[in-house]
């Protein structure tokens, strides 16, 4: 199930594994045992969230079917299970790009960490790694992110990662969002 081509991004505590089409279809269809087996990781109760199931999966499945390269789409955040031999690898969430760079060289990231894995720094670590990966890709000049206005935790994380607040934007399904940008330092 992991055969589609896109590199795995590794950090000291995490592996960002491409969310390939067979994994997306299995997650959409509730075949979580198959997802866990393919990843070699435990899949926590409550995953995928409504947001992943209702928004990310349809969007990313559609993009893959239209020919968008997997490297410009989603990755699953997998813990390495280090530090506690009793805890093996576990799916901690998703981090994704929302398609190829636009004409101005901008890509957008999104992320979600499962509730049981929050407040451990996984979103920051995963976003930092994906941001670095993006800036190594020649067409990328900036990375965008959007947060709900009241999501102060995400806003602080993005600021720590060097994102600047651009301002509000209206999303047809989510309502008002705050747009953030991180420009390629190179």
NUVEX-114278 format. One line per field, with one value per atom (N, C-alpha, C): atom name; residue number from 1; z, x, y. Coordinates in steps of 0.05 Angstrom, whole numbers. Each point is the difference from the previous one (the first is absolute). Example, Ala and Ser with C-alpha at 12.3 -4.5 7.8 and 13.67 -1.06 7.14 Angstrom:
atome: (N / CA / C / N / CA / C)
num: (1 / 1 / 1 / 2 / 2 / 2)
pz: (156 / 0 / 0 / -14 / 1 / 14)
px: (264 / -18 / 18 / -7 / 16 / -15)
py: (-114 / 24 / 24 / 21 / 24 / 22)
***
This chain:
atome: (N / CA / C / N / CA / C / N / CA / C / N / CA / C / N / CA / C / N / CA / C / N / CA / C / N / CA / C / N / CA / C / N / CA / C / N / CA / C / N / CA / C / N / CA / C / N / CA / C / N / CA / C / N / CA / C / N / CA / C / N / CA / C / N / CA / C / N / CA / C / N / CA / C / N / CA / C / N / CA / C / N / CA / C / N / CA / C / N / CA / C / N / CA / C / N / CA / C / N / CA / C / N / CA / C / N / CA / C / N / CA / C / N / CA / C / N / CA / C / N / CA / C / N / CA / C / N / CA / C / N / CA / C / N / CA / C / N / CA / C / N / CA / C / N / CA / C / N / CA / C / N / CA / C / N / CA / C / N / CA / C / N / CA / C / N / CA / C / N / CA / C / N / CA / C / N / CA / C / N / CA / C / N / CA / C / N / CA / C / N / CA / C / N / CA / C / N / CA / C / N / CA / C / N / CA / C / N / CA / C / N / CA / C / N / CA / C / N / CA / C / N / CA / C / N / CA / C / N / CA / C / N / CA / C / N / CA / C / N / CA / C / N / CA / C / N / CA / C / N / CA / C / N / CA / C / N / CA / C / N / CA / C / N / CA / C / N / CA / C / N / CA / C / N / CA / C / N / CA / C / N / CA / C / N / CA / C / N / CA / C / N / CA / C / N / CA / C / N / CA / C / N / CA / C / N / CA / C / N / CA / C / N / CA / C / N / CA / C / N / CA / C / N / CA / C / N / CA / C / N / CA / C / N / CA / C / N / CA / C / N / CA / C / N / CA / C / N / CA / C / N / CA / C / N / CA / C / N / CA / C / N / CA / C / N / CA / C / N / CA / C / N / CA / C / N / CA / C / N / CA / C / N / CA / C / N / CA / C / N / CA / C / N / CA / C / N / CA / C / N / CA / C / N / CA / C / N / CA / C / N / CA / C / N / CA / C / N / CA / C / N / CA / C / N / CA / C / N / CA / C / N / CA / C / N / CA / C / N / CA / C / N / CA / C / N / CA / C / N / CA / C / N / CA / C / N / CA / C / N / CA / C / N / CA / C / N / CA / C / N / CA / C / N / CA / C / N / CA / C / N / CA / C / N / CA / C / N / CA / C / N / CA / C / N / CA / C / N / CA / C / N / CA / C / N / CA / C / N / CA / C / N / CA / C / N / CA / C / N / CA / C / N / CA / C / N / CA / C / N / CA / C / N / CA / C / N / CA / C / N / CA / C / N / CA / C / N / CA / C / N / CA / C / N / CA / C / N / CA / C / N / CA / C / N / CA / C / N / CA / C / N / CA / C / N / CA / C / N / CA / C / N / CA / C / N / CA / C / N / CA / C / N / CA / C / N / CA / C / N / CA / C / N / CA / C / N / CA / C / N / CA / C / N / CA / C / N / CA / C / N / CA / C / N / CA / C / N / CA / C / N / CA / C / N / CA / C / N / CA / C / N / CA / C / N / CA / C / N / CA / C)
num: (1 / 1 / 1 / 2 / 2 / 2 / 3 / 3 / 3 / 4 / 4 / 4 / 5 / 5 / 5 / 6 / 6 / 6 / 7 / 7 / 7 / 8 / 8 / 8 / 9 / 9 / 9 / 10 / 10 / 10 / 11 / 11 / 11 / 12 / 12 / 12 / 13 / 13 / 13 / 14 / 14 / 14 / 15 / 15 / 15 / 16 / 16 / 16 / 17 / 17 / 17 / 18 / 18 / 18 / 19 / 19 / 19 / 20 / 20 / 20 / 21 / 21 / 21 / 22 / 22 / 22 / 23 / 23 / 23 / 24 / 24 / 24 / 25 / 25 / 25 / 26 / 26 / 26 / 27 / 27 / 27 / 28 / 28 / 28 / 29 / 29 / 29 / 30 / 30 / 30 / 31 / 31 / 31 / 32 / 32 / 32 / 33 / 33 / 33 / 34 / 34 / 34 / 35 / 35 / 35 / 36 / 36 / 36 / 37 / 37 / 37 / 38 / 38 / 38 / 39 / 39 / 39 / 40 / 40 / 40 / 41 / 41 / 41 / 42 / 42 / 42 / 43 / 43 / 43 / 44 / 44 / 44 / 45 / 45 / 45 / 46 / 46 / 46 / 47 / 47 / 47 / 48 / 48 / 48 / 49 / 49 / 49 / 50 / 50 / 50 / 51 / 51 / 51 / 52 / 52 / 52 / 53 / 53 / 53 / 54 / 54 / 54 / 55 / 55 / 55 / 56 / 56 / 56 / 57 / 57 / 57 / 58 / 58 / 58 / 59 / 59 / 59 / 60 / 60 / 60 / 61 / 61 / 61 / 62 / 62 / 62 / 63 / 63 / 63 / 64 / 64 / 64 / 65 / 65 / 65 / 66 / 66 / 66 / 67 / 67 / 67 / 68 / 68 / 68 / 69 / 69 / 69 / 70 / 70 / 70 / 71 / 71 / 71 / 72 / 72 / 72 / 73 / 73 / 73 / 74 / 74 / 74 / 75 / 75 / 75 / 76 / 76 / 76 / 77 / 77 / 77 / 78 / 78 / 78 / 79 / 79 / 79 / 80 / 80 / 80 / 81 / 81 / 81 / 82 / 82 / 82 / 83 / 83 / 83 / 84 / 84 / 84 / 85 / 85 / 85 / 86 / 86 / 86 / 87 / 87 / 87 / 88 / 88 / 88 / 89 / 89 / 89 / 90 / 90 / 90 / 91 / 91 / 91 / 92 / 92 / 92 / 93 / 93 / 93 / 94 / 94 / 94 / 95 / 95 / 95 / 96 / 96 / 96 / 97 / 97 / 97 / 98 / 98 / 98 / 99 / 99 / 99 / 100 / 100 / 100 / 101 / 101 / 101 / 102 / 102 / 102 / 103 / 103 / 103 / 104 / 104 / 104 / 105 / 105 / 105 / 106 / 106 / 106 / 107 / 107 / 107 / 108 / 108 / 108 / 109 / 109 / 109 / 110 / 110 / 110 / 111 / 111 / 111 / 112 / 112 / 112 / 113 / 113 / 113 / 114 / 114 / 114 / 115 / 115 / 115 / 116 / 116 / 116 / 117 / 117 / 117 / 118 / 118 / 118 / 119 / 119 / 119 / 120 / 120 / 120 / 121 / 121 / 121 / 122 / 122 / 122 / 123 / 123 / 123 / 124 / 124 / 124 / 125 / 125 / 125 / 126 / 126 / 126 / 127 / 127 / 127 / 128 / 128 / 128 / 129 / 129 / 129 / 130 / 130 / 130 / 131 / 131 / 131 / 132 / 132 / 132 / 133 / 133 / 133 / 134 / 134 / 134 / 135 / 135 / 135 / 136 / 136 / 136 / 137 / 137 / 137 / 138 / 138 / 138 / 139 / 139 / 139 / 140 / 140 / 140 / 141 / 141 / 141 / 142 / 142 / 142 / 143 / 143 / 143 / 144 / 144 / 144 / 145 / 145 / 145 / 146 / 146 / 146 / 147 / 147 / 147 / 148 / 148 / 148 / 149 / 149 / 149 / 150 / 150 / 150 / 151 / 151 / 151 / 152 / 152 / 152 / 153 / 153 / 153 / 154 / 154 / 154 / 155 / 155 / 155 / 156 / 156 / 156 / 157 / 157 / 157 / 158 / 158 / 158 / 159 / 159 / 159 / 160 / 160 / 160 / 161 / 161 / 161 / 162 / 162 / 162 / 163 / 163 / 163 / 164 / 164 / 164 / 165 / 165 / 165 / 166 / 166 / 166 / 167 / 167 / 167 / 168 / 168 / 168 / 169 / 169 / 169 / 170 / 170 / 170 / 171 / 171 / 171 / 172 / 172 / 172 / 173 / 173 / 173 / 174 / 174 / 174 / 175 / 175 / 175 / 176 / 176 / 176 / 177 / 177 / 177 / 178 / 178 / 178 / 179 / 179 / 179 / 180 / 180 / 180 / 181 / 181 / 181 / 182 / 182 / 182 / 183 / 183 / 183 / 184 / 184 / 184 / 185 / 185 / 185 / 186 / 186 / 186)
pz: (0 / 0 / 0 / 5 / 1 / -25 / -23 / -23 / -17 / 3 / -17 / 8 / -20 / 5 / 12 / 23 / 15 / 23 / 7 / 21 / 28 / 17 / 28 / 12 / 16 / 13 / 29 / 10 / 27 / 18 / 25 / 21 / 23 / 21 / 23 / 12 / 0 / 13 / -19 / -25 / -18 / -28 / -13 / -29 / -13 / -21 / -16 / -25 / 1 / -21 / -21 / -26 / -20 / 4 / -1 / 3 / -28 / -9 / -27 / -4 / -24 / -7 / 13 / 0 / 14 / 30 / 13 / 28 / 3 / -18 / 2 / -3 / -20 / -5 / 24 / 12 / 23 / 24 / 4 / 22 / -5 / -24 / -7 / 5 / -7 / 3 / 28 / 19 / 27 / 4 / -19 / 2 / 15 / 26 / 15 / 6 / 2 / 4 / -23 / -24 / -24 / -1 / 9 / 2 / 20 / 24 / 20 / -9 / -14 / -9 / -21 / -19 / -21 / 12 / 21 / 12 / 21 / 10 / 22 / 25 / 4 / 22 / 10 / 26 / 11 / -10 / -5 / -9 / 24 / 11 / 24 / -5 / 21 / -1 / -7 / -17 / -8 / -25 / -11 / -25 / -23 / -23 / -7 / 12 / 5 / 11 / -22 / 8 / -20 / -21 / 10 / -19 / -21 / 9 / -19 / -19 / 11 / -16 / -19 / 9 / -16 / -18 / 7 / -16 / -13 / 17 / -11 / -20 / 8 / -17 / -27 / -1 / -27 / -17 / 12 / -15 / -10 / 17 / -8 / -20 / 4 / -18 / -28 / -1 / -25 / -13 / 16 / -11 / -12 / 14 / -11 / -26 / -1 / -24 / -23 / 6 / -21 / -8 / 12 / -7 / 17 / 22 / 18 / 12 / 0 / 11 / 30 / 9 / 29 / 18 / -9 / 17 / 8 / -16 / 6 / 16 / 11 / 15 / 28 / 11 / 28 / 9 / 26 / 13 / 27 / 9 / 26 / 20 / 23 / 21 / 17 / 0 / 15 / 21 / 25 / 21 / -3 / 8 / -1 / 24 / 21 / 24 / 17 / -6 / 15 / 28 / 18 / 28 / 17 / -11 / 15 / -15 / 6 / -15 / -1 / 20 / 0 / -21 / -9 / -20 / -27 / -18 / -27 / -16 / -26 / -17 / 0 / -1 / 0 / -19 / -13 / -17 / 18 / -4 / 18 / -14 / -27 / -14 / -29 / -12 / -29 / -3 / -20 / -9 / -30 / -12 / -29 / -14 / -25 / -18 / -16 / -8 / -13 / -31 / -10 / -29 / -7 / -26 / -11 / 4 / -2 / 3 / -22 / 8 / -19 / -17 / -17 / -19 / 15 / 25 / 16 / 17 / -3 / 16 / 28 / 5 / 27 / 2 / 23 / 7 / 26 / 6 / 26 / 16 / 26 / 17 / 18 / 9 / 21 / 17 / 24 / 19 / 20 / 11 / 22 / 16 / 26 / 17 / 16 / 2 / 15 / 29 / 12 / 27 / 20 / 0 / 20 / -4 / -23 / -6 / 1 / 7 / 1 / 24 / -2 / 21 / 4 / -20 / 1 / -20 / -14 / -19 / -28 / -4 / -26 / -24 / 4 / -23 / -7 / 20 / -5 / -14 / 10 / -12 / -28 / -5 / -27 / -19 / 9 / -17 / -6 / 20 / -5 / -21 / 1 / -19 / -28 / -2 / -26 / -12 / 17 / -9 / -12 / 14 / -11 / -26 / -2 / -25 / -22 / 5 / -20 / -11 / 18 / -8 / -15 / 0 / -16 / -29 / -4 / -26 / -16 / -24 / -15 / -5 / -5 / -7 / 25 / 24 / 24 / 9 / 1 / 10 / 27 / 5 / 25 / 8 / 26 / 10 / 15 / -7 / 13 / 20 / 19 / 19 / 7 / 8 / 8 / 27 / 18 / 26 / 5 / 17 / 9 / 18 / 0 / 16 / 30 / 11 / 29 / 7 / -21 / 5 / 7 / 25 / 9 / 1 / 6 / 1 / -27 / -22 / -27 / -7 / 7 / -7 / 13 / 25 / 14 / -13 / -7 / -13 / -26 / -17 / -25 / 3 / 20 / 6 / 7 / 17 / 8 / -24 / -20 / -24 / -21 / 7 / -18 / -19 / 4 / -16 / 9 / -19 / 6 / -7 / 17 / -4 / -24 / -20 / -22 / 4 / 13 / 5 / -5 / 3 / -2 / -30 / -3 / -26 / 5 / -18 / 3 / -15 / 14 / -12 / -2 / -24 / -5 / 21 / 8 / 19 / 29 / 5 / 28 / 11 / -16 / 9 / 0 / 19 / 2 / 8 / -14 / 6 / 0 / 15 / 0 / -18 / -18 / -18 / 10 / -1 / 9 / -23 / 0 / -21 / 11 / -11 / 7 / -27 / -3 / -26 / 2 / -23 / -2 / 6 / 20 / 7 / -21 / -18 / -19 / -24)
px: (16 / -16 / 17 / 26 / 17 / 16 / -8 / 17 / 1 / -20 / 1 / 24 / 10 / 26 / -3 / 11 / 3 / 18 / 18 / 19 / -12 / 10 / -7 / 18 / -11 / 15 / 3 / 25 / 5 / 10 / -8 / 9 / 9 / 11 / 9 / -22 / -25 / -21 / -22 / 1 / -22 / 9 / -19 / 3 / -24 / 3 / -22 / -2 / -20 / -3 / -20 / 6 / -19 / -27 / -21 / -27 / -10 / 10 / -5 / -29 / -9 / -28 / -11 / 14 / -12 / -5 / 18 / -4 / -24 / -2 / -23 / -26 / -1 / -25 / -7 / 21 / -5 / -10 / 12 / -8 / -29 / -6 / -27 / -21 / 8 / -19 / 0 / 15 / 0 / 16 / 18 / 17 / 25 / -2 / 22 / 21 / -8 / 19 / 19 / -10 / 17 / 19 / -10 / 17 / 23 / -7 / 20 / 20 / -9 / 18 / 19 / -10 / 17 / 21 / -8 / 19 / 18 / -7 / 15 / -4 / -24 / -5 / -28 / -4 / -27 / -16 / -25 / -18 / -18 / 1 / -16 / -30 / -14 / -30 / -7 / -20 / -9 / 13 / 19 / 12 / -12 / -5 / 3 / -22 / 6 / -19 / -20 / -22 / -19 / 13 / 19 / 13 / 17 / 14 / 16 / -18 / -21 / -18 / -17 / -10 / -18 / 13 / 24 / 14 / 26 / 18 / 27 / -2 / -12 / 0 / -13 / -25 / -11 / 17 / 11 / 17 / 25 / 13 / 26 / -4 / -21 / -7 / -5 / -16 / -6 / 25 / 18 / 25 / 17 / 3 / 16 / -12 / -26 / -13 / 2 / 5 / 4 / 30 / 17 / 28 / 19 / -9 / 18 / 19 / 26 / 20 / -4 / 3 / -4 / 17 / 24 / 18 / -12 / -19 / -13 / -26 / -4 / -25 / 6 / -15 / 1 / 22 / 6 / 17 / -12 / 4 / -10 / 23 / -6 / 20 / 1 / 22 / 4 / 21 / -7 / 21 / 19 / 24 / 20 / -2 / -14 / -3 / 26 / 17 / 26 / -5 / 17 / -1 / -16 / -18 / -16 / -3 / 15 / -1 / -28 / -17 / -27 / -18 / 8 / -16 / 14 / -14 / 11 / -9 / 5 / -8 / -31 / -8 / -29 / -6 / -23 / -9 / -7 / 13 / -5 / -17 / -3 / -16 / 8 / -7 / 5 / 12 / 17 / 10 / 0 / -10 / -3 / 6 / 8 / 0 / -26 / -10 / -26 / 3 / 21 / 5 / 27 / 5 / 25 / 2 / 25 / 4 / -17 / -11 / -14 / 20 / -10 / 17 / 20 / -7 / 18 / 19 / -1 / 18 / -9 / -26 / -11 / -14 / 4 / -14 / -13 / -21 / -14 / 2 / 5 / 1 / -25 / -7 / -20 / 9 / -11 / 9 / -22 / 1 / -18 / 13 / 1 / 11 / -23 / -1 / -21 / 1 / -24 / -2 / 19 / 3 / 18 / 29 / 8 / 28 / 6 / -20 / 4 / 17 / 11 / 17 / 26 / 10 / 25 / 21 / -9 / 18 / 1 / -17 / 1 / -8 / -20 / -8 / 23 / 13 / 22 / 23 / 7 / 22 / -6 / -25 / -8 / -1 / -11 / -2 / 28 / 18 / 28 / 13 / -3 / 12 / -12 / -27 / -12 / 7 / 2 / 8 / 28 / 18 / 28 / 0 / -16 / -2 / -10 / -21 / -12 / 21 / 15 / 20 / 24 / 2 / 21 / -11 / -26 / -11 / 2 / 13 / 6 / -24 / -24 / -21 / -12 / 6 / -13 / 13 / -15 / 9 / -13 / -23 / -14 / -19 / -4 / -19 / -22 / -25 / -23 / -12 / -14 / -16 / -25 / -21 / -24 / -9 / -9 / -10 / -27 / -16 / -25 / 9 / -16 / 8 / 5 / -14 / 2 / 21 / 14 / 19 / 27 / 3 / 24 / 24 / -4 / 22 / 13 / -16 / 11 / 14 / -13 / 12 / 27 / 3 / 26 / 20 / -8 / 18 / 11 / -18 / 8 / 19 / -6 / 19 / 27 / 1 / 26 / 15 / -14 / 12 / 7 / -5 / 8 / -22 / -25 / -22 / -9 / -8 / -11 / -30 / -15 / -29 / -5 / -15 / -7 / -28 / -18 / -26 / -22 / -25 / -23 / -7 / -13 / -9 / -25 / -19 / -25 / 2 / -6 / -1 / -29 / -8 / -28 / -11 / 16 / -10 / 7 / 23 / 9 / -5 / -8 / -4 / 26 / 2 / 24 / 24 / 22 / 25 / 22 / 21 / 23 / 22 / 10 / 21 / 27 / 19 / 28 / 18 / 24 / 20 / 28 / 15 / 29 / 14 / 17 / 15 / 26 / 7 / 25 / 24 / 16 / 22 / 22 / 1 / 21 / -5)
py: (-24 / 24 / 25 / -2 / 24 / 3 / -12 / -1 / 26 / 18 / 24 / 17 / 15 / 13 / 28 / 3 / 25 / -8 / 17 / -8 / 2 / -17 / 1 / 21 / 18 / 21 / -9 / 0 / -10 / 22 / -1 / 18 / -17 / 11 / -17 / -17 / 10 / -15 / -10 / 9 / -5 / -10 / -13 / -6 / 12 / 15 / 11 / -17 / -18 / -20 / 9 / -1 / 8 / -14 / 16 / -10 / -9 / -23 / -10 / -7 / -1 / -5 / -25 / -23 / -23 / 5 / 15 / 6 / 19 / 20 / 18 / -15 / -17 / -15 / -18 / -13 / -17 / 17 / 23 / 18 / 10 / 8 / 9 / -22 / -25 / -22 / -13 / 11 / -10 / -25 / -6 / -24 / 7 / 6 / 10 / -21 / -26 / -21 / -2 / 4 / 0 / 23 / 24 / 24 / -6 / -9 / -6 / -21 / -20 / -21 / 11 / 16 / 12 / 18 / 15 / 19 / -13 / -23 / -12 / 16 / 11 / 18 / -4 / 6 / -1 / 24 / -4 / 22 / 5 / 25 / 6 / 1 / -5 / 2 / 29 / 3 / 27 / 11 / -15 / 9 / -16 / 11 / 29 / 17 / 24 / 20 / 6 / 14 / 9 / 18 / 18 / 18 / -15 / -20 / -16 / -15 / -13 / -16 / 17 / 23 / 16 / 20 / 9 / 21 / -9 / -10 / -6 / -24 / -22 / -23 / 5 / 11 / 5 / 18 / 21 / 19 / -13 / -16 / -12 / -23 / -16 / -21 / 12 / 21 / 14 / 10 / 12 / 11 / -22 / -22 / -22 / -11 / -2 / -10 / 19 / 26 / 20 / 2 / -16 / -1 / 17 / 11 / 15 / -20 / 6 / -18 / -3 / -25 / -6 / 17 / 8 / 15 / 27 / 10 / 26 / -3 / -24 / -5 / -8 / -20 / -6 / -19 / 2 / -19 / -7 / -24 / -9 / 4 / 11 / 4 / -25 / -14 / -25 / 4 / -5 / 1 / -23 / 4 / -22 / -18 / 7 / -16 / 0 / 19 / 1 / 10 / -9 / 10 / -18 / -16 / -18 / -26 / -21 / -24 / -13 / 6 / -11 / 13 / 24 / 14 / -2 / -13 / -2 / 24 / -1 / 22 / 3 / 25 / 6 / 23 / -2 / 22 / 23 / 23 / 23 / 22 / -2 / 20 / 1 / 22 / 5 / 28 / 2 / 26 / -1 / 21 / -2 / 26 / -3 / 22 / -2 / 23 / 0 / 3 / -11 / 0 / 11 / 0 / 10 / 30 / 11 / 29 / 15 / 23 / 16 / 16 / 17 / 15 / 18 / 8 / 17 / -17 / -27 / -17 / -5 / 3 / -4 / -27 / -14 / -24 / 5 / -15 / 3 / -26 / 3 / -24 / 1 / -24 / -4 / -23 / -2 / -21 / -4 / -24 / -7 / -23 / 3 / -21 / -12 / -26 / -14 / 10 / 1 / 11 / -12 / -26 / -14 / 7 / 11 / 6 / 30 / 16 / 30 / 8 / 24 / 12 / -14 / -14 / -14 / 11 / 21 / 13 / -14 / -19 / -14 / 17 / 18 / 17 / 19 / 11 / 18 / -14 / -24 / -15 / -8 / -9 / -9 / 25 / 22 / 24 / 11 / 0 / 9 / -17 / -27 / -18 / 4 / 3 / 3 / 27 / 21 / 26 / -1 / -13 / -3 / -15 / -21 / -16 / 19 / 15 / 18 / 19 / 12 / 20 / -12 / -26 / -14 / -6 / 4 / -4 / 26 / -1 / 25 / 18 / -10 / 19 / 15 / -10 / 12 / 25 / 21 / 26 / 8 / -12 / 6 / -23 / -2 / -20 / 15 / -6 / 12 / -20 / 10 / -16 / 17 / -14 / 14 / -11 / 17 / -8 / 13 / -13 / 13 / 23 / 22 / 23 / -6 / -19 / -5 / -22 / -10 / -22 / 12 / 9 / 13 / -19 / -25 / -19 / -3 / -2 / -2 / 26 / 23 / 26 / 3 / -7 / 2 / -19 / -24 / -19 / 12 / 10 / 11 / 24 / 17 / 22 / -10 / -21 / -11 / -11 / -9 / -11 / 21 / 25 / 22 / 10 / -9 / 9 / 28 / 16 / 26 / 1 / 13 / 2 / 19 / -10 / 17 / 13 / -14 / 11 / -20 / 9 / -18 / -6 / -23 / -9 / -16 / 2 / -15 / -27 / -22 / -26 / -9 / -10 / -7 / -20 / -19 / -20 / 5 / 13 / 3 / 28 / 19 / 27 / 16 / 19 / 17 / -16 / 4 / -13 / 22 / -5 / 18 / -12 / 15 / -10 / 9 / -19 / 3 / -6 / 12 / -5 / -2 / -19 / -2 / 1 / 20 / 3 / -15 / -12 / -15 / 19 / -7 / 18 / -1 / -20 / -3 / 15)
***
